[in-house]
Amino acid sequence: MTTLRARLDQLIAQTDLEVTEHQREQLTGYVALLNKWNKAYNLTSVRQPEEMLVKHILDSIVVSPHLNGERFIDVGTGPGLPGIPLAIMNPEKSFTLLDSLGKRIRFIKQVIYELKISNVEPVQSRVELFHPQNKFDGVLSRAFASVLDMIDWCQHLPKQQSGVFLALKGQVPHDEINQLPEEYSVMDVKSLVVPELEGERHLVILSRKK
């Protein structure tokens, strides 16, 4: 655990992020749990904890400065990515983590319990069947094949006037953006710098036209 923590500190030092001692402990605790459960439940194709730090933790928390609002949903969260790391980074915001697979939701519940995370609500459901009373400031996903699918399946989730879609992508998906339905527009494309990660990372922020 200590080497994992030292490695995390080294990676965070390469960013502008402010991460408290407690948050660092929770982030390494999450990686340790993910590594432990992964052996039995195959939650991620990333096998090494050190690799998880780069590909899962840093890749998620670099989105943190771009979260505007209070309520977020992570659709197709898998083992809680990017939702769990972002919830750890933003204890004052609330996160709903949605996935259709029971083993993933069971893992997330265990993480919440062991790491004492109080701002995450895990939900087992298909996205099109989940109709919450309160809509969200931001709909997050790094799991969707395309921006078009994300908008199609999640259009009932963001707040009508102010809600946005936050799609974590590799390269900027120009083709998908060009095919967006008339009523949607790209508000911003943020280039994300993930220390020691090969390839590009971008955050595409979309909204329904007012």
Number of C-alpha atoms within 10 A of each C-alpha: 12 8 9 16 17 12 16 20 14 12 17 20 13 12 13 9 13 10 15 10 10 10 17 17 15 21 24 24 18 23 23 16 17 24 19 12 17 17 11 8 12 15 18 15 8 15 14 10 19 17 14 20 21 20 17 19 23 23 21 21 25 23 21 15 12 12 17 13 14 13 21 29 26 25 29 25 26 23 24 29 22 28 30 28 25 25 23 24 24 18 14 12 17 20 26 23 27 24 22 16 16 12 17 23 23 15 21 26 17 13 21 18 11 13 15 10 16 14 17 22 16 22 21 17 18 14 18 12 8 14 12 9 7 10 17 25 22 26 27 31 23 23 17 17 10 16 23 15 12 21 21 12 15 18 17 16 26 22 18 16 11 14 21 26 28 26 22 24 21 14 12 17 13 8 10 12 17 10 10 15 12 8 9 14 16 16 14 12 14 15 15 16 17 23 17 12 13 9 9 13 19 18 24 20 20 23 23 21 13 9
